[in-house]
């Protein structure tokens, strides 16, 4: 622990959040209806269930994936691979 009692090996995450324009906060437009979002989520969940039907381990959605499934189903393209070293720096 550091002198302040806070562990010095903590992880700091910094996220830049852009300013929201006043007009966007005050306009009369409504967001997407929940029913539309629910349909889209249902379709995504079905795609995930179908993707994992051939696996011997119990994975029903992306959140359940382990490193082996991530390596199998989440291959990075060249731009993704080049982004990793930059993100690490």
N, C-alpha and C positions, 0 to 999 in steps of 0.2 A: 504494500500500500504506500501511496505517496504521503507527504506530510499532512495533506488535508484529510486523510482517511479514505480517499477515493482510490480504487484500484487503478494503477497507472497503465494496465494493459486493457483498458476498456476500449470499445470501438466507437469512434465518432463518425457519424453519418451527416454529411452536409448535402442538402437538397436545395437547389435554387428554385424558387417559386415565382413565376412571372406575375407582375401586377395585373389585376383584372381591371379592364376598362370600366369606367362608371356606367357607360351605356349598356354594357352586357349585364351589369348587376340590376339595372333599373328597367330593362325593356319588358314588354308584355309577352314575349315568346315563352312557351312552355317547353320543357325537355321532352325527351322521347317517352311515350307511354310505357308503364311497367309491363303491360301485356306483351308489347313488342320485344322488350328486353328479355322477358321470360321465354318467349319462343326461341330467340337467338341462343340463349343459354341452353335450352333443351336440345337444340340441334348440335351445339358444341359438345354437350355431354354424351350424346349418342355417338358422335364421331369418336370420342375418346373410348367409350365402351367397346366399339368395334375394333379400334386400333389394338386394344389389349387382349382380345379374345384368344390369341395364339400363345400367350405367355403361360408359363408353368407357375408363376407366382401370382398372388392376388393383387392385381392393380386394376382399379376401375375408373380412375381419372388421373389427370396429369399430376395432381397434388400427391398421389400415392407412389409416384415413380421413385425408384432408387437409382443410384449412379449407373448401373448396367442398362436400365431402360432409357435413361437420359442419353447415354452414349449411343444407343441404338436408334432412338426416335428423334433426337434433337441435334442432328449434324449441322455444324456451322458452315456457311459458305465462306468464300475467301474474305469478304468484307467483315464478316463476323469474327473470323480468326484474327484478322489484323486489329480489330477493336480491343481484344482481350489485353494485349501488352500495354496499349495506351491506357486502358482502364486501371491496370495494375499500378501504373506509375502515378 
